[in-house]
Structure formats: C-alpha cells, structure tokens
Amino acid sequence: MQRRHEEVMMASIKRKAVLDGIRVIDFSQTRTGAQASQLLADFGSDIIHIETPTAVRCLGKRPSGPAASTASN
C-alpha cells in the first residue's frame, strides 16, 4: 500500500500544470483582474503584472475627492 502511495505522489509531482509555459501580461487595475491573474497562476501560467507609476490600487477602497462621483456611476 505504501509503495502505491509513493507512485501516485511521484506521478503528481512529474505532471505538468495545465497552463505551464504560458505567459500572461496583466494590465488590470481592479481586484477582479488580480483574482483572474491568481487563478491563471494557480494553473501554472507565469504572470507579469504591469502598472503605471501613478497607479491607484482599487482593493476595496472607495475613491474620494472630485473623481469619486464619476467613478461610482
């Protein structure tokens, strides 16, 4: 029984991920984009996240100031 378990474990280690070798460039600026990138990474893809130097991260925080009224519409 122990030997069978070891064979199964070795087979799973050798198995390639579904998206192994796929490179994804992520330009997203929202939480949903980050979640989608995480899902792709979980399946084995390489994620390259690109953001502008002045990027505003929208991770659950509501915008404030004059742009807040147009951002929520």
N, C-alpha and C positions, 0 to 999 in steps of 0.2 A: 504494500500500500504506500509506503514511504517513497519508494522508487517512482511510482506513477505520479505522485505529487511533485517530485523534483522534475520529472519530464514535462509536466504541464507548466511549471514555473519557468523552465528554460525556454519552452516554446513561446510563452508570452513575452519574455524578455527579447527574444530574437525577432518577434513580429514587428513590422514597421507600422507607424501610425498612419491613419487614413490620408492625412494631408502632409505627410513627411516630404520635405523637399520643396514645398510650395511657400513662396514668399509673398506676404501681403503688406501693402503700404497703406497705413491707416491715417487718413486726414481728418477723422471725426473730431468733433469738439463737444460732444454730449456724452452722457452716461450710457445711453443705448449703444453708441458706437464703441465705447470701451468694452461693454459687455459682449458685443459681437466679436470684437478682436480677441477677447479672452476665450470665447467659445472656439474660435478658429485655432488659437494657440493650444487649447486643450486637445484638439485633434491632430496636433503635430506641426502646424504651419509656423513659419518664422514671421513675427510681426515687427514691422518698422513703423513706429509712431512718429508722425511729422506734425509739428505745431509751430505757429508763428511765435516770434519772441514776445509779442504782447498778448498772447492767448489768454482768454478768460476761461477758466475751467468751470463748467456747469455741473458740479457734482452735488446736486441737491440744494444749492443756494440760489435764492431768487435774486435776479438783478435789481439794483437800486439806482436811483438817480433818474434823469430825464429819459433815458432809454428804456426804463422799466415799463412804462405804459405801452410802448410799441412792442416790446419783447413778449409781453403776456397776451397780446391779441393774436 
